[in-house]
Amino acid sequence: MHLLKSTAHDHPIASEITPPDVYQQRRRWMQTLAAGAAGAAASALPWQAQAQTPRPGKLAALAGDKSAVPGAQVMDKLTPYADITSYNNYYEFGTDKADPARTAGSLKTRPWTVAIEGEVRKPGIWDLDALLKLAPMEERIYRLRCVEGWSMVIPWVGYSLAELIKRVEPTGNAKFVQFVTLANKAQMPGLSSGSLDWPYVEGLRMDEAMHPLTLLAFGLYGEVLPNQSGAPVRAVLPWKYGFKSGKSIVKIRFVEKQPKTSWESANAQEYGFYSNVNPKVDHPRWSQATERRIGEDGLFAKKRPTLMFNGYEAQVGQLYAGMDLKKLY
């Protein structure tokens, strides 16, 4: 089954995971793209006109077994592609939710490498193409919950981060994994704002990083990741608030001591290291008890209750057994 679209393959799996009307519209877009594919790899699809970002290079389609990871598919209604790609938190391209879609066209995703550093037996530089071929791709439908109180349901494409971790062979001293996002002032206009110390860094405990739900993502909705969504490679942690999922990753470091994250450095009172979705622990400025689903709930619609661990408690709750999650937030 083919999950990342190319003009040379049919993709029957898409109709099984996507509402029929959305799927048929997407196929029409692909047919339009195919008609002008020769010499037009950077042309925009209709839903990209608003974003003003060029279409990235194509990726080879790979097969994956979605049933291998319990909890990887949720039955919630998918958030429309246009909403996913036009309402984003990506401060490197601006602090307003609409800024990344407007300005991220300056991001150059080829060539791209990810450095593996620290407590591993096989450090080195991974080219993007090598990462794409490392393991079979899967399409996983995950909820995404952001700390401001909004949520989405996104069909990501990638594979478990554990696949890469096993290849680089962490030593016994590797207790945490740190992710470093690209920080390039020429490509990222938001870096001049001084809103955070750059580059943006995030971190996980090793068992969190190795959990099968932790995704190394290269696409969404069967398409290559758009720039504003963290192209060309990002992490996705569905049980944590969205800012934990590092975007446009250029370094993955394996370290012995808990790394300081960007938001901890900026305001440790509001943003803890774990950042698990917890409706019982409010952010000082926002309640976490309820949420607004982007693209579905109108301004006056009743908010939905937020689920513990964003609905993934059965899969990840054991990682935090015995921990005080009000103190270790």
N, C-alpha and C positions, 0 to 999 in steps of 0.2 A: 504494500500500500504506500502511495506517495504522499508525503505530507508537506514538503516545501515545493511550491509550484514552479514548474518550468514550462516553456512552450512545447517541449518535446515529449511530455507525458500526460496521460489522463490521470485523474485523481478521485477514484470512486469513494474513498473514505470520507471526503468532505461532506457528502450528502448525508452521511450517518451522524455527523456531529453538529451540523449547522442547520438552522431553520431553512426549509426549502426555498422560501422567497429570497433569503439572503444568499443562499448557495447559487441559485440561478442567476442572480444579479452579478455575483462574483465571477461566474463562468462567462458572462457577457463581457465583463471587464477584461478577462484573460483573452477572449477572442479578439477584442479590440487591440490589446497589446500585441498579440501574435501577428496581427496584420501589419504592424509597423515595427516589428522586432529588429529587423536588419538595420544595424547602425543606430538603434534608438533605445539602448539599454537604460539610459538615464531619463527617459520620458516619464511624465507623471500620469498616473491613473486618475479617473474622475474624482475619487474620494481624496486624492492627494492635492487637488487644485487648491483647496483651502489651506493645506499645510505648507504649500510652496516648497516642498522638499523633493529632490529628484529620487527616482526609483533606484535602489541599490543594485549591485550586480546580482546575477542569478546564482542560486545554489543548487547543487545536485540533490535530487530527491532520494531519500533513504527510507527503509522500512523499519518499523518499530513495533514492539508488543506492548500496547497500552495496559493490558491486564496484569502486567508484571508488578505494578506499583499500586497497592491498595490506596484508595482515596484520591487517585490522580485525576479522576473524572467526576465532576459535580453535575447535577441535573438542572441547575439554575439556568434561566434564560441568558444567552450570551449578550454582552454589551456590544452594540454596533461598532464596527470598525472605525467609523467617522468619529465617534465619541472617544474611543480608546486613544486615537492618534491626534486629537485636538484639545484634550484636557489632561495636561501632564505636569508632574513635578519633576523638573530637571533644571536646577538653579544655574548650571553652567550656561544655560541658554536663556535665562531670565526667571524672575520670581513669580510672574503672573502665570496662571495655568495655560493661557493661550500663547505665551512667549515661545516655548520650545517648538511648537508646530510652525511658527512664523520664522524662527531664526536658525533652526538646526540644519538647514540645507548647507551650511558652511562646513559641517563635519565631514571629514574625509575618512571613509571606512576601509579603503584599500590603498596601499597595503596596510595590514594590521597584524600586530604580534602581541602575544601575552607572555610576560616573563614569569617563570616559576622560580621562587627564591626561598631561602631559609632552610628550615629543618627537613630537607628531603634528600634522598639518595640520588635523585635524578633531576637536579635543577637544570634550567635551560630556557630557551626561547621557543615558543610554539607559534607557528604561522597559523593564521586563521583557517586556511584550507586544511591543515593537519588537524585542527580542532574539529572541523566539520566532519571529518572522516573517522574520528576517534571511536565513535559508538553509534549504533542505530538511532535515528531521530524518532521521537514520539510526539504526538499531539496531546497535550494535557490541558484540560479545562480547569483552571484554578480561579478561586475568588481572590481578589486583591482588595485589601482594606487599608485606607490611608488614615493617618492620625487626625486629619481635619474633620473626619466624619463621613467621607464619601467612599463608595466602593464600586467595583466593576467585576465582571466575570469574563475572563480572557482565555481563549484557546492558544496557549503558548506552544512553540515547537522547539524541542531540544532533547537533552538527555540528562540523567542524574549527574550532578557534580562529582559524585563518588567515582564515576568512571574515570575521570581525569585524575582524581586524587590517588586512586590505586596505581595508575601508571607511573606517577612520579615518586611513589614509595616514601611516604613520610617516615621520619625517624621517631623513636620513642619520646623525643623531646617536643614533638609537634603537638601542642595542646589546643592551639587556636589557628584559624585561617583568616587572613586579612585580604580584603579586596581594595585595589586602588584604581580609581577612575582616571581617564585621560584628563589632563589639564593643559590646554593649549589655547593661549589668548588669541591667537590668530584665527582659530576656528570656533571659539566659545566666547561670545560677547558677554555672557553673564559673569565671567571671571573678574571683570573690572569692578563689579559691584561691591566686593568686599563683604558679602553677606556671610561667607564661611571662609575658613582657611583652606586653601586648595593645595594639593588635589583632594578630592572627596575620598574618604576612606571608610570602610565598613568592616565588620568582623563577626565571626561565628566561633562557637566552641567546636572542637573537632567532631563530636558526635552529631551536632546539628548539621555541619557541612557534609557529613557522610550519610545523613538520612536520605532515603530514596526519593522523598518528595522535594528535596533541594535540587532545583533545576538550573542547569547551564543552558540558557535560552539563546536561540539564533533567529527566531521568527515568531510571528503570531498570525492567526487567521490563515494559516497556510502560506503566508508570504514572508519574505525576508523582513527582519526587524526594520521599521522606519527609524530614522535618526533620532527623532524626539522620544522614542520608546527605549533607547539605550543601545542602539546599533554599535557595532555588529554583534557583540556578545555581552550578555548580562546575567546576573544571578536572579533567581526568583524564589522567594521564601514565602509560601502561601499562608503560613500561620503567623507571620510577623507583619508589622506595619510596613507599608510600601517602601519607606526610605531605607529599610535594611537591605533591599535588593539592589546591590551595586550595578551601575550601568556602564557601558562603554569601557569594559575592564581592560587594563593594560598590565597589571601586575597581580599575582596571587602569591602571598607570602605565608609561609608556615612558621609559626612562632611559638615560643614556650610560655610567654606571659600574655595575659589578656590585653589586646591592643586597644588603644583609645580611638573611638570612632569620631567622625566629624561632628555629629550632633552632640555627642557627649562633650567634646571640647568647646562647642559653642554654648551649650546650656545643659549641664548635667542634671539640673533639678527637673527638667522637663523631658529629657530623652535619655533613657538608660541603655545599657549595653544589650539587654535581651530584646526589649521592644516587642514582646509577644502580644498579639491581639487579646485584650482582656477587658470585657465590658464592665468589670468591677473596679477597675483602676482608671480614673479619669485623668486626662491631660489637664494641667491647670487652666487652660483656656477653652477646652472642649470636652463635653461628655463623650465617653466611649460606649455608653449603653445602647445607643441606636446609631443608625447610619442611613445615608441617602444613596440609593443605587443610581449611578450616572446613566442617563439614556433611558431610564425606565420610570423613576419616580418624579412626578412634577413638583414644582416649588411648594405646593400646598398639600401634596400627598402625605399620608401617614408614613413616618419613618419605620424601618424594619429593625427588630432587635438585633444587636451584634452578638455573634456566637463566640463562645470561649475558644481561643486559638483559631478564630475565624472559621470554625466548623471542622477543624482537623484534630480535635482533642483525642479521638480514638487512635490516631496515627502517631501523634507527637507528645501526648500528655506524659508518657512515661519518662521522657527526657528531663522533666522538671519535678519528678517525684521528690517530696520532702522539702522543696524550696519554698520560701516565702515570696510569692510573686508580687506582693505589694511593695516589698523592699527591693527585690531584684526585678525591677520593671523594665 
